[in-house]
Amino acid sequence: MKEKQIAHLIKKHPLSDVWNSHPEVLSNNYEEIVEPPPIEKIIGEMFAIGQFYYYVLNVANSTLSNHDPNLLPMHGLKKFPKHLKEIIELIHPDDIEFVLQAERMTIEKIQEIGWEHQLNLKCSYCFRMKTGKGNYEMFHHQALHTLKDENGRLHQSVNIHTNIHHITQKNPYTVLVVGIGERNDFHQMQYRNNENIELPHVELTKRETEILSLLAVGKSSRQMSEMLDISYHTITTHRKNILAKTNCNKVSELVKKALEWALI
């Protein structure tokens, strides 16, 4: 009976072919997740500005769990989606091809870096999603890999979707793979349909990127000093350097550019 129930949950979706092409690193054995990942810690590793929600994705059969309550009102849903296919159906049809390519790009980049580092890499890109108002708005998608199976294949990830429409409606069609924790990776990849659009070259250090993300969510220099355990003077110096490198005069302008230039 249990096998029949699991089989019933496995549904094909647009990302299925992308993931199935890498069976050596993506788990295809379903196991019920007894304990959810430490969501609060994971949120701390992610960039979230404005309204956002998260959910846990079981990679083997694309089922979802541990949904954040914000998901329902943000998309005008009455019940939590049980399968990734239901989330994908909220994406603007014109952005689906980009999402497929973005997933391929992240998998290939992680493969290049080394699968052993997968749990210390974060992937992000933007696309439009249908909201509770009935229109499509720009969302910032982030994926953090949280659990591997006994064979070292990805078993679980946490996805965070943030509505950034109030900041920008411009999609850079750029994919980021960045390091978290001890990793210093920063890989910015352009979608093939966007190759003729040249993004400004801005080189930020890992610390500057951390501070940029904290500025974007409204943290003060005093708060950042405590969170990062560095002096207030050092924080203000980093802030000045970030504003100078991006040619910005205020934080609101900085956040808009950072999203449109795919810096965070």
Salt bridges, closest charged atoms under 4 A:
ASP17 OD1 - LYS12 NZ 2.70
GLU24 OE2 - HIS22 ND1 3.63
GLU45 OE2 - LYS41 NZ 3.85
GLU89 OE2 - LYS85 NZ 2.66
ASP94 OD2 - HIS92 ND1 3.92
ASP95 OD1 - ARG128 NH2 2.91
GLU97 OE2 - ARG192 NH2 3.34
GLU112 OE2 - LYS109 NZ 3.21
GLU116 OE2 - HIS117 NE2 3.56
GLU137 OE2 - LYS133 NZ 2.73
ASP149 OD2 - ARG153 NE 3.39
ASP185 OD1 - ARG183 NE 2.78
ASP185 OD2 - HIS187 NE2 3.72
GLU203 OE1 - HIS201 NE2 3.24
GLU208 OE1 - LYS245 NZ 2.80
GLU210 OE1 - ARG207 NH1 2.92
GLU253 OE2 - LYS257 NZ 3.64
GLU260 OE2 - LYS256 NZ 2.78
